[in-house]
Amino acid sequence: MTTPTDARLMAGTDLARDIVTAAAARAADLTAGTGVRPCLATVLVGDDPASQTYVRMKRNRSAQAGIDSRHVPLPAGIDTAELVRRIGELSADPAVHGILLQHPVPAGIDERAAFEAIDPAKDVDGVTMHSFGAMAFGRPGFASCTPGGILRLLEAYEVPLAGRRAVVIGRSPILGRPVGMLLLARDATVTYCHSRTTGLPGLVRDADIVVAAVGRPRFVAGDWVKPGAAVVDAGYHPGGVGDVDFAAARERAGLITPVPGGVGPMTIAVLLEQTVAAAEAQVSGRPGAVGAG
Ligand code: NAP
């Protein structure tokens, strides 16, 4: 039940639909003009059910947008060298425009080494150190998809960033770290929080923008939220629960992402958009010219 003080929702589902529609139109133009259909290779190591679901969703959404996908399922027992070799083959294959290695890979595999086998021109999930560096320096390159999607949401809802205090809870390479970089690039004053941070509730109470990327259900309490703040919940847990206590936070926030229907759909939308951009750049012979985030 809503009250007049409840926050406005940042509807990722709606914005993601617009982004995918535009990406599909670009994919159709590319195919009509050159005969080339964008192709995303999806690499899944092992049989984790959640990862299987995520990859299936990404492939289904690709198909709906006119993007082919080439699925590469690999056994959980594969070693790092063989995984690197398989990803290297995809990097060298001109029929593949984008490569997604589903995170996380099974324990025992050097995930960083596997990510680095992705050609930066095909790094449509924005996971390589090259992409991270380009993003941090504001140079052309692919954004990490979830952080890129979060920034698109904040921009679509005209959340002021320049000079505002942003608190990012979490510093993982695929989420917390890059989202903080993107906020910094928009002139926010960014505080990174993590498992060793002390006084977290007080830091959050000071924040105009909060990004929760903790991986703990309902971790951010409602009374931590500064009245009027923009709250982005990147978390996803079974039952549609995020990293923020949504019901309580909504009573204080100005804007808030729902779970589901907030950040999640934006991640896939940015992935598809970047896959089309990668295909366009490779077909035109300008693979270094892509820019996103
Ligand atoms: P992760 O790699 O486990 O990182 C979690 C981060 O939270 C770490 O930096 C950790 O700090 C920090 N943390 C843990 N406990 C904390 C505490 N008590 N206080 C403050 N910080 C704490 O997780 P992730 O991959 O970034 O994912 C985070 C969440 O986002 C998960 O719920 C995941 O399901 C979700 N996710 C969603 C999408 C999407 O598309 N919507 C995509 C990716 C992830 P340390 O660095 O000190 O350990």
Boltz pocket constraint, residues with backbone or C-beta under 6 A from the ligand:
constraints:
  - pocket:
      binder: B
      contacts: [[A, 146], [A, 169], [A, 170], [A, 171], [A, 172], [A, 173], [A, 174], [A, 175], [A, 176], [A, 193], [A, 194], [A, 195], [A, 196], [A, 197], [A, 200], [A, 212], [A, 213], [A, 214], [A, 215], [A, 216], [A, 234], [A, 235], [A, 236], [A, 237], [A, 243], [A, 263], [A, 264], [A, 267]]
      max_distance: 6.0
